[in-house]
Every structure is written in C-alpha cells, then in structure tokens.
Amino acid sequence: MAHSSVPAGTTPFVNQLRTPGAPLVLAGEGEATIAFRVQFLDAWDAIAVVASPRESVATVKARALAVLAPDVQYPDDVLVKLRGHEVRDERRALADAGVLDGSTLLLHFRKRRPLK
C-alpha cells in the first residue's frame, strides 16, 4: 500500500480524530516536519504531533506519555507500535522507523495491568 505526503498547510484526517488542542511540536522553526498522532491505548486518548522526521521514537514516546499518562512510573514498560508492529529500537529516527504524515503510533503496556 502506497503512502502519500500531505500537502503543506493541511492536517491529515487521522490527526484530527480525538486529538483536541494544539499539537505537540517537536521540530525547530523552518525544519521539515511530519504530522501524525500518538494514541495511548490504555486511556483511549490521543494527541497530534508535528515533529522532525529526524526526531527519535523514544523522544516522541517520552513527550507523549508526559501528556497522555503522566503517572506512568516506568516508561520502559510501555511499547510503541506502528502499523501493528512493535518499534523495537526506539532510538531510531521517526523516518527510519517508517512514520509518515498521517501515521498513528500506538502506545500500550507490555503486560496487561490488573484493574483496580
């Protein structure tokens, strides 16, 4: 399946779904960016992110968890998935991991946590 780039100045539809408020920006002024969303499965909440394709997956995960689940004590217990597959090396740049305009990074706990 081919993925296409989104025209400048537009927001991919997937990023408009359940992503209230301003996007999390992880790019410098004038730097090339990609727009995507990060969803925390356990909270069923998501945020829009605009980041440099060179930003690491780990940085995006940490910044997204700070917004979506600030009470998570052990971020290493949370995995990142893209298109159903775990991103095993979170040090990789977003572009190298395959993140494109309109992608969704899914965060969830490696092991199910008991309900309280």
C-alpha positions as CSV (number, residue, x, y, z in Angstrom):
1,M,0.0,0.0,0.0
2,A,1.5,3.3,-1.0
3,H,1.6,6.2,1.4
4,S,1.4,9.8,0.0
5,S,2.6,13.0,1.5
6,V,0.0,15.5,2.8
7,P,0.1,19.0,1.1
8,A,1.8,21.7,3.2
9,G,-0.6,23.5,5.5
10,T,-3.1,20.7,5.8
11,T,-3.6,18.2,8.6
12,P,-4.1,14.5,7.8
13,F,-7.6,13.4,8.7
14,V,-6.3,10.7,11.1
15,N,-4.7,13.5,13.1
16,Q,-8.0,15.3,13.6
17,L,-9.6,12.3,15.2
18,R,-9.8,12.6,19.0
19,T,-6.8,14.9,19.2
20,P,-8.1,18.0,21.0
21,G,-6.0,21.1,21.5
22,A,-2.8,22.2,19.9
23,P,-0.4,19.6,18.6
24,L,2.8,18.6,20.4
25,V,5.6,20.3,18.3
26,L,9.0,18.6,18.3
27,A,10.7,20.5,15.5
28,G,12.6,23.7,15.1
29,E,11.5,26.8,13.2
30,G,11.6,26.1,9.4
31,E,12.5,22.5,9.8
32,A,10.9,19.8,7.7
33,T,8.1,18.1,9.7
34,I,5.7,15.2,9.6
35,A,2.3,15.3,11.3
36,F,1.0,12.1,13.0
37,R,-0.9,11.1,16.1
38,V,0.1,9.2,19.2
39,Q,-2.6,7.2,21.0
40,F,-2.3,5.6,24.4
41,L,-4.4,2.5,24.3
42,D,-5.0,2.2,28.0
43,A,-6.5,5.7,28.2
44,W,-8.1,5.7,24.7
45,D,-6.7,9.2,24.3
46,A,-4.6,10.6,21.6
47,I,-2.6,13.7,20.7
48,A,-1.5,15.2,17.4
49,V,2.3,15.5,17.0
50,V,4.3,17.6,14.5
51,A,7.9,16.5,14.6
52,S,11.1,16.5,12.6
53,P,11.5,13.2,10.7
54,R,14.9,13.0,12.4
55,E,13.4,13.1,15.9
56,S,13.8,9.7,17.8
57,V,10.8,7.5,18.5
58,A,12.0,7.5,22.2
59,T,11.7,11.2,22.4
60,V,8.2,11.2,20.9
61,K,7.2,8.4,23.3
62,A,8.5,10.2,26.4
63,R,6.9,13.6,25.5
64,A,3.6,11.9,24.5
65,L,3.5,9.9,27.8
66,A,4.1,13.1,29.7
67,V,0.9,14.5,28.2
68,L,-1.3,11.3,27.9
69,A,-0.2,9.4,31.0
70,P,2.0,11.4,33.4
71,D,1.5,8.9,36.1
72,V,3.4,6.1,34.3
73,Q,6.3,5.3,36.5
74,Y,8.2,3.0,34.2
75,P,8.2,4.2,30.5
76,D,10.2,1.1,29.5
77,D,7.1,-0.9,30.3
78,V,5.3,0.9,27.5
79,L,5.9,-0.2,24.0
80,V,5.4,1.7,20.7
81,K,3.7,0.1,17.7
82,L,3.4,1.4,14.2
83,R,1.1,-0.4,11.7
84,G,0.7,-3.3,14.2
85,H,4.4,-4.0,14.7
86,E,6.5,-3.0,17.7
87,V,9.2,-0.5,17.1
88,R,12.0,-2.4,18.9
89,D,14.7,0.2,18.6
90,E,13.2,3.4,19.9
91,R,16.5,5.3,19.3
92,R,15.7,5.2,15.6
93,A,14.6,8.4,13.8
94,L,10.8,8.6,13.0
95,A,11.5,8.5,9.3
96,D,13.8,5.4,9.7
97,A,11.1,3.7,11.7
98,G,8.6,4.3,8.9
99,V,6.5,7.1,10.4
100,L,4.8,9.2,7.7
101,D,2.3,12.0,7.6
102,G,-1.0,10.6,8.9
103,S,0.6,7.7,10.8
104,T,-0.5,6.6,14.2
105,L,1.9,5.5,16.9
106,L,0.2,3.3,19.4
107,L,1.5,3.2,23.0
108,H,0.5,0.4,25.4
109,F,1.8,-1.6,28.3
110,R,3.8,-4.7,27.5
111,K,1.9,-6.7,30.1
112,R,-1.7,-6.1,31.0
113,R,-2.2,-4.4,34.3
114,P,-4.8,-5.5,36.8
115,L,-7.9,-3.4,37.1
116,K,-8.3,-1.6,40.4
